[in-house]
Amino acid sequence: MPIEKIMPKKTYLKIVDQIKEMINSGEYGIGNRLPPERELANKFGVSRPTVREALSALEILGIIDIQVGSGGYVKAIPERQISTNQLQVDFSPTELLEARLPVEGAMAALAAIKASGDAISEMKKIYFELVKDVRENNYQPDKDRMLHLKIAESTKNIHFIEIIKYFNHQMDNKIWQNFSEQIPNRTERMISNHWNIIKAIEDRDPDKARAMMEMHINIGLKTYFFNDNDL
């Protein structure tokens, strides 16, 4: 009999299993609203980011429906075993954002030192295309990622370039996409932050470029994991 390596289960998937059992036991029926994130976090003894990841996974699995500003509502009675074929079980939006924070901050600082005038012009071109798309209600996440890659390319450092390509690839994950769709005012915040980053790079201010990039990702973290009232 072949032996398979036992991998530790992500905490948010353990929460998924527990919420499924709560639904299966009848504690919450179809149409019922689940407790708020803060209450669930206290109940399970985990952070709110972990709860948000679990709710996102449950929505992808078709078990709940998340209504921004209202919460999660039971949509279907789940089967006992989680269907992992719809989830990349080793993926965590929290961990991706935690990794991006120091890496992209350092990348932006280096871009402020090394970016050519042509590279900055390309950043602005992508930025204004993003603004146009947002105004036309046609936001394209690929252009957002393209801008981050352009910043990486402006550092002339192959390692930053390859890391950003990796981050961009990870954002194809369904849980990440689900998170992004739920962020209140996400495009407006993204547009404002990106312009501040570009201007700091253009002004050759590495400290400000780092700070603006870190603010950009930190706001993303807070927006993902908390209500606007908590910001």
C-alpha positions as CSV (number, residue, x, y, z in Angstrom):
1,M,0.0,0.0,0.0
2,P,1.5,3.3,-1.0
3,I,2.1,5.8,1.8
4,E,1.0,9.4,1.2
5,K,2.6,12.3,3.0
6,I,0.3,13.8,5.6
7,M,0.1,17.6,5.1
8,P,-1.1,19.9,7.9
9,K,-4.5,21.3,7.3
10,K,-4.9,25.0,7.0
11,T,-6.7,26.5,10.0
12,Y,-9.4,28.1,7.8
13,L,-10.3,24.6,6.4
14,K,-10.7,23.4,10.0
15,I,-13.2,26.2,10.5
16,V,-14.9,25.3,7.3
17,D,-15.4,21.7,8.7
18,Q,-16.8,23.1,11.9
19,I,-19.3,25.5,10.3
20,K,-20.4,22.6,8.0
21,E,-21.1,20.5,11.1
22,M,-23.1,23.4,12.6
23,I,-25.2,23.5,9.5
24,N,-25.6,19.8,9.3
25,S,-26.7,19.6,12.9
26,G,-29.5,22.1,12.2
27,E,-28.0,24.9,14.2
28,Y,-28.2,27.0,11.1
29,G,-30.7,26.2,8.4
30,I,-31.1,27.3,4.8
31,G,-31.6,31.1,4.7
32,N,-30.2,31.6,8.2
33,R,-27.6,34.2,8.7
34,L,-24.3,33.1,10.2
35,P,-23.0,35.0,13.2
36,P,-20.7,38.0,12.4
37,E,-17.1,37.5,11.8
38,R,-16.0,38.9,15.1
39,E,-18.4,36.5,17.0
40,L,-17.2,33.5,14.9
41,A,-13.6,34.4,15.6
42,N,-14.2,34.5,19.4
43,K,-16.2,31.3,19.2
44,F,-13.5,29.4,17.4
45,G,-10.6,31.1,19.1
46,V,-9.0,32.3,15.8
47,S,-8.4,35.6,14.1
48,R,-10.9,37.3,11.9
49,P,-8.7,36.8,8.8
50,T,-9.0,33.1,9.3
51,V,-12.8,33.4,9.6
52,R,-13.0,35.5,6.5
53,E,-10.9,32.8,4.6
54,A,-13.3,30.1,5.8
55,L,-16.4,32.0,4.8
56,S,-14.9,32.6,1.4
57,A,-14.2,28.9,1.0
58,L,-17.7,28.0,2.0
59,E,-19.1,30.4,-0.6
60,I,-16.9,28.9,-3.3
61,L,-18.2,25.5,-2.3
62,G,-21.8,26.8,-2.7
63,I,-22.7,26.3,0.9
64,I,-23.2,30.0,1.9
65,D,-23.9,33.2,0.1
66,I,-21.9,36.3,1.3
67,Q,-23.7,39.6,1.1
68,V,-21.3,42.5,1.5
69,G,-22.2,44.6,4.5
70,S,-24.7,42.0,5.7
71,G,-22.9,38.7,6.3
72,G,-23.0,35.0,5.3
73,Y,-26.3,33.2,4.7
74,V,-26.7,29.4,4.5
75,K,-27.5,28.5,0.9
76,A,-27.3,24.6,0.9
77,I,-26.9,21.7,3.4
78,P,-23.3,20.5,2.8
79,E,-22.1,16.9,2.4
80,R,-20.0,15.6,5.3
81,Q,-16.7,15.7,3.4
82,I,-15.4,18.9,2.0
83,S,-15.0,18.9,-1.8
84,T,-11.4,20.0,-2.1
85,N,-11.4,19.8,-5.9
86,Q,-12.7,23.4,-5.9
87,L,-10.1,24.7,-3.5
88,Q,-6.4,25.0,-3.6
89,V,-6.1,23.8,0.0
90,D,-2.5,25.0,0.5
91,F,-3.5,28.6,-0.4
92,S,-4.2,31.3,2.1
93,P,-5.0,35.0,1.1
94,T,-3.7,36.1,4.5
95,E,-0.3,34.5,3.9
96,L,-0.1,35.9,0.4
97,L,-0.7,39.5,1.7
98,E,1.8,38.9,4.5
99,A,4.4,37.9,2.0
100,R,3.6,40.8,-0.4
101,L,4.0,43.4,2.3
102,P,7.8,43.4,2.8
103,V,8.7,42.2,-0.7
104,E,6.7,44.8,-2.6
105,G,7.7,47.6,-0.2
106,A,11.4,46.9,-0.9
107,M,10.6,46.6,-4.6
108,A,9.0,50.0,-4.7
109,A,11.9,51.6,-2.9
110,L,14.4,50.1,-5.4
111,A,12.2,51.2,-8.3
112,A,12.4,54.8,-7.0
113,I,16.2,54.6,-7.3
114,K,16.5,52.6,-10.6
115,A,13.4,53.2,-12.7
116,S,14.0,54.9,-16.0
117,G,11.8,57.7,-17.4
118,D,10.4,55.3,-19.9
119,A,9.4,52.8,-17.2
120,I,7.6,55.5,-15.2
121,S,5.8,56.6,-18.4
122,E,4.7,52.9,-18.8
123,M,3.4,52.8,-15.2
124,K,1.4,55.9,-15.8
125,K,0.0,54.6,-19.1
126,I,-1.2,51.4,-17.3
127,Y,-2.6,53.5,-14.4
128,F,-4.6,55.8,-16.7
129,E,-6.0,52.7,-18.5
130,L,-7.1,51.4,-15.1
131,V,-8.8,54.7,-14.2
132,K,-10.6,54.6,-17.5
133,D,-11.8,51.0,-17.0
134,V,-13.0,51.9,-13.5
135,R,-15.0,54.8,-14.7
136,E,-16.6,52.6,-17.3
137,N,-17.3,49.9,-14.7
138,N,-15.0,47.6,-16.5
139,Y,-12.2,47.0,-14.0
140,Q,-9.6,44.5,-15.2
141,P,-7.5,42.9,-12.4
142,D,-4.9,41.8,-15.1
143,K,-4.0,45.5,-15.6
144,D,-3.6,45.9,-11.8
145,R,-1.2,43.0,-11.8
146,M,0.5,44.4,-14.9
147,L,1.3,47.6,-13.0
148,H,2.9,45.7,-10.2
149,L,4.9,43.7,-12.7
150,K,6.0,47.0,-14.4
151,I,7.3,48.3,-11.1
152,A,9.2,45.1,-10.6
153,E,10.7,45.3,-14.1
154,S,11.8,48.9,-13.4
155,T,14.1,47.6,-10.6
156,K,16.1,45.7,-13.2
157,N,16.3,42.9,-10.6
158,I,15.3,39.5,-12.0
159,H,14.4,38.2,-8.5
160,F,11.7,40.9,-7.9
161,I,10.4,40.2,-11.4
162,E,10.0,36.5,-10.9
163,I,8.5,37.0,-7.4
164,I,5.8,39.3,-8.7
165,K,5.0,36.9,-11.5
166,Y,4.6,34.3,-8.8
167,F,2.3,36.6,-6.7
168,N,0.3,37.4,-9.8
169,H,-0.2,33.7,-10.6
170,Q,-1.4,33.1,-7.1
171,M,-4.1,35.7,-7.5
172,D,-5.8,33.4,-10.0
173,N,-6.9,31.3,-7.0
174,K,-10.6,31.2,-6.5
175,I,-10.4,32.1,-2.9
176,W,-8.3,35.2,-3.7
177,Q,-10.8,36.2,-6.4
178,N,-13.7,35.7,-4.0
179,F,-12.0,38.0,-1.4
180,S,-11.4,40.7,-4.0
181,E,-15.0,40.8,-5.2
182,Q,-16.2,41.4,-1.6
183,I,-13.9,44.4,-0.8
184,P,-16.0,47.6,-0.4
185,N,-14.8,50.4,-2.7
186,R,-11.8,48.3,-3.7
187,T,-11.3,49.9,-7.1
188,E,-11.4,53.5,-5.7
189,R,-8.8,52.6,-3.0
190,M,-6.6,50.8,-5.5
191,I,-6.6,53.7,-7.9
192,S,-5.7,56.2,-5.2
193,N,-2.9,54.1,-3.8
194,H,-1.3,53.2,-7.1
195,W,-1.0,56.9,-8.1
196,N,0.7,57.7,-4.8
197,I,3.2,54.8,-5.4
198,I,4.0,56.0,-9.0
199,K,4.4,59.6,-7.9
200,A,6.9,58.5,-5.1
201,I,8.9,56.5,-7.7
202,E,8.8,59.5,-10.1
203,D,10.0,61.8,-7.3
204,R,12.9,59.4,-6.6
205,D,11.8,59.0,-3.0
206,P,12.5,55.4,-2.0
207,D,11.3,55.8,1.6
208,K,8.0,57.3,0.4
209,A,7.6,54.7,-2.3
210,R,8.1,51.9,0.2
211,A,5.6,53.5,2.6
212,M,3.0,54.0,-0.1
213,M,3.3,50.4,-1.3
214,E,3.1,49.1,2.3
215,M,0.1,51.4,2.9
216,H,-1.5,50.0,-0.3
217,I,-1.1,46.4,0.9
218,N,-1.9,47.2,4.5
219,I,-5.2,48.8,3.4
220,G,-5.8,45.7,1.4
221,L,-5.3,43.6,4.5
222,K,-7.6,45.7,6.6
223,T,-10.2,45.9,3.9
224,Y,-10.2,42.1,3.4
225,F,-10.4,41.3,7.1
226,F,-12.4,44.0,8.7
227,N,-15.5,46.1,8.2
228,D,-15.1,49.7,7.2
229,N,-16.0,50.8,10.7
230,D,-12.9,49.0,12.0
231,L,-10.5,50.8,9.7
